[in-house]
Each structure stands twice: as structure tokens, then as C-alpha cells.
Amino acid sequence: MAMESKFIWMNGELVPFEKATIHFLTPALHYGAAVFEGIRAYNTAKGPAVFRLTEHAERLLDSARIFGFRSLPWTVEQVSAAIKDTVRVNGFGDCYIRPVIYLDGGGWNLNVDGGQPALAIAAWEWGNYLGEEALAKGIRANVSSFTRHHPNVMMTKAKISGNYANSYFAKTESVRLGFDEAILLDPQGYVAECTGENLFVVRSGKLITPATAPVLEGITRSSIFQIAADLGYPVLEQPISRDQLYIADEVFVVGTAAECIGLSEIDFRAIGDGKTGPVTRAIQKVYHAAIRGKLPKYEAWCAYVG
């Protein structure tokens, strides 16, 4: 995956790609003392548009507050403007955007108050995280031997960099076993989410997804809630047991990087007829039209770069 761009936004300045560096002794590297967002921009008839930009900027700042930063020098509007600037100056249409707020200097006593927050934003051209073929064929997953974080061990509503060691453990294990993705259970043994996606089960025309307590409150997840309701599919938030995955009509996962992808197989058991199901395809179709500004109903989700 080529991640090169012309410029990276760092603390108010657009810095040439090769000069966008931080010091080796930055505590974000050593302790995972950072929070981030994953955002996408898409080409539309009106030019590039960042999908659900305001919500992503809000969650970035919320993550920083959850991490413990008491005073942040940026507003949602300023972060949003910087993200647009980064996309614009690099001349990108379709691209992935990664803003990071990190502890810059100090903090070696494991106290957030010992350092200052810094903000950097990168963008690069990136296709579907799980591969283009996954859109049509679906992917194979397994239930991981690793458990999703307990909400009182790591803050599960924040995209904290250190949290993702959990995802690295699970995803690496699953890929080495021959699967595409891992499904993590919560500390009570119920289905939580995947390593970078929220999960939905389809049964008898209803969508079921875990409640938000043990999982990240995904922005794509909330988009799917709205799309599903508009298509006439009820959405229920309730516990899902591992064996309920096996007897589902369909299972699909959603996230900014993965978008909306069906699961064809879980733990060597075919889901439904073993390919992306009709409900998943219907939601995919609307979602892909919405992110490109083709549906007036959802155009408010598109922040045009201009």
C-alpha cells in the first residue's frame, strides 16, 4: 500500500511528506499515547467530499478528552478545515485520511498532564481495506482467541492508539490461520466487533448488532442504522452469542476502511448460502451511492472540499 502524498498537515503547517517526522522519544511511540480517526473522502459530481467529516472531527476530540487531555487548542471546525486543506493540497479525489492527536514531549511519568497534545493529518490513496473482491464475494472470518477490551480496562469509546494492540493480536492470528478477519468476543463471552469494524447479523429480515457498551460507536455503523431504517429493515441492539453467528441468514461488517462487507464463512461454517446476501447487497448499494453524493437524502453526510 503506497501511502505517499505531497504534504502532511502538522500543527498548523503543511509539511512536505518526507519532512513530516516526530522525535524517537515522543511518548506516543513508546506508550501508545495518541488518539486517531479513520476518514474517507470520495470523488463526487461536485468534487471530492469527506464523508461525515463533522462526526469524525467530533469523535477525534472526544477520544482525546477520554484519553485525558484537559485542554485542546482545536475546535471541531478547525480540525474539519485542516482535513479539507490536506485533501485539497494533495489533489486527491478518493482517499483515506488519518488525523492523529498525540502526546508530544513529556509524559514519561505516565501522566498525560506531563506533555502537550499535537495534531497531525495525513491523506493517501487507498482502496478497500479488505480487498475489492470482498465486496462481491464476502470474506472468511473466525472467532478470535483474544477477547475485546473490558470497558474498565481500556476506554472502548475512544480510538486510542494503544487499544489497537488488541486488534493486532487478533488479526495477525486470524490471517496466519488462513482467515481474512477476526471476530472478538466481549469479556462476558458475547460477540463484540471485529479488529476494525462493527458487526451486524441479519435474521428474518431484521438487523441485530451488539449494543454500544463494549464496542466502538462506529460512524459507519450509525450510517447503516439510518440506511437500514430507510430500506425498511428494523435494527435491534442486543447481545449476540457466538453460535447465533453460525445460523444467521447473513453477517456483515462495516467501518470507514472496510466500508460494508459480507461474511461468507465463520469458523469454517458457511453463512447463508456462502456469499454476500441480498440484505447486505441492498445496504451496500445505498451506502456506496451515499458516499459519492448521489442521493439527496444523505447529501448532508458529504462535506465538499471545494
Beta strands, then each sheet from edge to edge (+ up, - down):
strand 1: 7-10
strand 2: 13-16
strand 3: 34-36
strand 4: 39-42
strand 5: 49-51
strand 6: 95-104
strand 7: 116-124
strand 8: 139-147
strand 9: 181-185
strand 10: 191-194
strand 11: 198-203
strand 12: 206-209
strand 13: 235-237
strand 14: 250-255
strand 15: 259-266
strand 16: 269-270
strand 17: 302-304
sheet 1: 2+ 1- 7+ 6- 3+
sheet 2: 2+ 1- 7+ 6- 4+ 5- 17+
sheet 3: 10+ 9- 8- 15- 14+ 11- 12+ 13+
sheet 4: 10+ 9- 8- 15- 16+
end
